[in-house]
Amino acid sequence: MDFTLNWASILRELITLTVVIDPIGSLPVFYFATAAVPAALHWRFALRAVLVAWVVLMFFLVAGQLLLEGLGLRFGSFQIAGGVILFLFALTMIFGDSKPEQEIESAERDHLSGAVFPLAMPSIASPGAMLAIVVLTDNHRHSIPEQVVTAGLLTVVLLVTLVLLLLAGKLKRVLGSTGAGVISRVMGIILATVAVDAVLGGLDAVGALSLSATQ
């Protein structure tokens, strides 16, 4: 099977993954979760969080759709549900409390355990990111090489997240909590657009299946 890189699609997937993972939005969570952690361990804290998030999201990339099909659920229906949830998630980013504020309230300062919760989940590997990665790797629409490209893009975004966490001290002086909140809301608007597109794609998929069943 011939495989040609579609740069427009790659750019769209990169933007989508950046929005749902929201590397900048995770900075305030990192600041709080590392408050009781010695500065010398901050790099280990960041590395552990990103590795856990990568494992979780890669699991959904590889097995998310297989799990749905094993349960007898149509992917189009999941795509619609995922789009609706992504849209609601985007609304909370735009109108409600920002992601960092929600997660900081439930965080526990317990040395490196904070790298798993709340930093890795649900800050980096958020429910929105889990749903988005399944939508972007639809086995019926994308070949294995295309899914490998998506996995590579996911890894790139998480590496960027790791770099930002490692530079958290310097970035805090530049952005501050208010700046991170503003950027999260802008990303929420972009995410809402992505969510609507996912719903429309799901409706097309369900409609196509229904049409083929009646013929």
C-alpha positions as CSV (number, residue, x, y, z in Angstrom):
1,M,0.0,0.0,0.0
2,D,1.4,3.4,-1.0
3,F,1.7,5.9,1.7
4,T,2.0,9.6,1.1
5,L,2.3,12.2,3.8
6,N,-0.6,14.6,4.0
7,W,0.9,17.7,5.5
8,A,-2.4,19.4,6.0
9,S,-3.8,16.4,7.9
10,I,-0.6,16.2,9.9
11,L,-0.8,19.9,10.9
12,R,-4.4,19.5,11.9
13,E,-3.7,16.4,14.1
14,L,-0.7,18.2,15.7
15,I,-2.9,21.2,16.5
16,T,-5.7,18.9,17.9
17,L,-3.3,17.0,20.1
18,T,-1.7,20.2,21.3
19,V,-5.1,21.6,22.2
20,V,-6.4,18.6,24.1
21,I,-3.2,17.9,25.9
22,D,-2.7,21.6,26.7
23,P,1.0,21.6,27.7
24,I,0.9,25.2,29.0
25,G,-2.3,24.6,31.0
26,S,-0.5,21.9,32.9
27,L,2.2,24.3,34.2
28,P,0.2,25.6,37.2
29,V,-0.6,22.0,38.2
30,F,3.2,21.3,38.1
31,Y,3.9,24.3,40.2
32,F,1.5,23.2,42.9
33,A,2.3,19.5,42.8
34,T,6.1,20.2,43.2
35,A,5.7,22.7,46.0
36,A,6.9,20.2,48.6
37,V,9.3,18.4,46.3
38,P,13.0,19.3,46.4
39,A,14.1,21.3,43.4
40,A,16.7,18.7,42.5
41,L,13.9,16.2,41.9
42,H,11.7,18.4,39.7
43,W,13.2,16.9,36.5
44,R,12.3,13.3,37.7
45,F,8.9,14.5,38.6
46,A,8.3,15.9,35.1
47,L,9.8,12.9,33.4
48,R,7.6,10.5,35.4
49,A,4.4,12.4,34.7
50,V,5.1,12.6,30.9
51,L,6.0,8.9,30.7
52,V,2.8,7.8,32.5
53,A,0.7,10.1,30.2
54,W,2.5,8.6,27.2
55,V,1.7,5.0,28.2
56,V,-1.9,5.9,28.9
57,L,-2.5,7.7,25.6
58,M,-0.6,5.0,23.6
59,F,-2.9,2.4,25.1
60,F,-5.9,4.3,23.9
61,L,-4.2,4.8,20.5
62,V,-3.6,1.0,20.1
63,A,-6.5,-0.6,21.9
64,G,-9.2,2.1,22.3
65,Q,-11.1,1.3,19.1
66,L,-10.6,-2.5,19.5
67,L,-12.2,-2.2,22.9
68,L,-15.2,-0.4,21.4
69,E,-15.6,-3.0,18.7
70,G,-15.3,-5.8,21.2
71,L,-18.2,-4.3,23.0
72,G,-20.2,-4.2,19.7
73,L,-20.3,-0.4,19.6
74,R,-20.1,1.5,16.3
75,F,-17.2,3.9,16.1
76,G,-19.4,6.5,14.5
77,S,-21.5,6.6,17.6
78,F,-18.4,6.8,19.8
79,Q,-17.1,9.6,17.6
80,I,-20.4,11.6,18.1
81,A,-20.3,10.9,21.9
82,G,-16.6,11.9,22.0
83,G,-17.3,15.1,20.1
84,V,-20.1,16.0,22.5
85,I,-17.9,15.3,25.5
86,L,-15.0,17.3,23.9
87,F,-17.4,20.1,23.3
88,L,-18.6,20.1,26.9
89,F,-14.9,19.9,28.0
90,A,-14.2,22.9,25.8
91,L,-17.0,24.9,27.3
92,T,-15.6,24.3,30.8
93,M,-12.2,25.6,29.5
94,I,-13.9,28.7,28.0
95,F,-16.6,29.6,30.6
96,G,-15.9,27.6,33.7
97,D,-12.8,27.1,35.9
98,S,-9.7,26.6,33.9
99,K,-8.2,23.2,33.9
100,P,-5.3,24.1,36.3
101,E,-7.7,25.5,38.9
102,Q,-9.9,22.4,38.8
103,E,-7.0,20.1,39.3
104,I,-5.1,22.1,41.8
105,E,-8.1,22.0,44.1
106,S,-7.9,18.2,44.3
107,A,-4.2,17.8,44.3
108,E,-2.2,16.2,47.1
109,R,1.4,17.2,47.9
110,D,3.1,13.8,48.4
111,H,6.5,14.1,46.8
112,L,6.7,12.2,43.5
113,S,3.2,10.6,43.8
114,G,1.8,13.9,42.4
115,A,3.5,13.1,39.1
116,V,0.8,10.5,38.4
117,F,-2.1,12.4,39.9
118,P,-2.9,15.2,39.2
119,L,-0.2,15.9,36.7
120,A,-0.1,12.8,34.4
121,M,-3.8,12.2,34.8
122,P,-6.0,14.1,34.4
123,S,-3.9,17.1,33.5
124,I,-1.7,15.8,30.6
125,A,-3.6,12.6,29.7
126,S,-7.0,14.2,30.1
127,P,-10.3,12.5,29.2
128,G,-10.4,14.8,26.2
129,A,-7.0,13.6,25.0
130,M,-8.0,10.0,25.4
131,L,-11.1,10.5,23.3
132,A,-9.2,12.6,20.7
133,I,-6.5,10.0,20.2
134,V,-9.1,7.3,19.4
135,V,-10.9,9.6,17.0
136,L,-7.6,10.4,15.2
137,T,-6.7,6.8,14.7
138,D,-9.9,5.3,13.4
139,N,-8.9,1.9,12.0
140,H,-11.5,2.1,9.3
141,R,-10.2,5.4,7.9
142,H,-6.5,5.4,8.6
143,S,-3.8,3.0,7.6
144,I,-1.2,1.6,10.0
145,P,1.5,4.1,8.7
146,E,-1.0,7.0,9.2
147,Q,-1.6,5.8,12.8
148,V,2.2,5.6,13.3
149,V,2.4,9.2,12.2
150,T,-0.2,10.1,14.8
151,A,1.7,8.2,17.5
152,G,4.8,10.2,16.5
153,L,2.9,13.5,16.7
154,L,1.6,12.5,20.1
155,T,5.2,11.8,21.2
156,V,6.3,15.2,19.9
157,V,3.6,17.0,21.8
158,L,4.5,15.1,25.0
159,L,8.2,15.9,24.5
160,V,7.2,19.6,24.2
161,T,5.2,19.2,27.4
162,L,8.3,17.7,29.1
163,V,10.5,20.6,27.9
164,L,7.9,23.1,29.2
165,L,7.8,21.4,32.6
166,L,11.6,21.4,32.8
167,L,11.5,25.1,32.1
168,A,8.6,25.7,34.5
169,G,10.6,27.9,36.8
170,K,11.5,30.4,34.0
171,L,8.1,30.3,32.4
172,K,6.3,31.0,35.6
173,R,7.9,34.4,35.7
174,V,6.8,35.1,32.2
175,L,3.3,33.7,32.1
176,G,2.0,33.5,35.6
177,S,-1.2,31.7,36.5
178,T,-3.3,34.4,34.8
179,G,-1.5,34.0,31.5
180,A,-1.9,30.2,31.6
181,G,-5.6,30.6,32.2
182,V,-6.0,32.9,29.2
183,I,-4.2,30.6,26.9
184,S,-6.3,27.6,28.1
185,R,-9.5,29.5,27.2
186,V,-8.2,30.3,23.7
187,M,-7.4,26.6,23.3
188,G,-10.9,25.8,24.5
189,I,-12.4,27.8,21.6
190,I,-10.2,25.8,19.1
191,L,-11.2,22.5,20.9
192,A,-14.9,23.4,20.5
193,T,-14.4,23.7,16.8
194,V,-12.6,20.3,16.7
195,A,-15.4,18.8,18.7
196,V,-18.1,20.0,16.3
197,D,-16.2,18.6,13.4
198,A,-15.9,15.2,15.2
199,V,-19.7,15.1,15.7
200,L,-20.3,15.9,12.0
201,G,-17.8,13.2,11.0
202,G,-19.6,10.7,13.3
203,L,-23.0,11.6,11.8
204,D,-21.6,11.0,8.3
205,A,-20.2,7.6,9.4
206,V,-23.4,6.5,11.0
207,G,-25.4,7.8,8.0
208,A,-23.2,5.9,5.6
209,L,-23.6,2.7,7.6
210,S,-27.4,3.1,7.7
211,L,-27.5,3.8,3.9
212,S,-25.5,0.7,3.1
213,A,-27.6,-1.4,5.4
214,T,-30.8,-0.4,3.5
215,Q,-29.4,-1.1,0.1
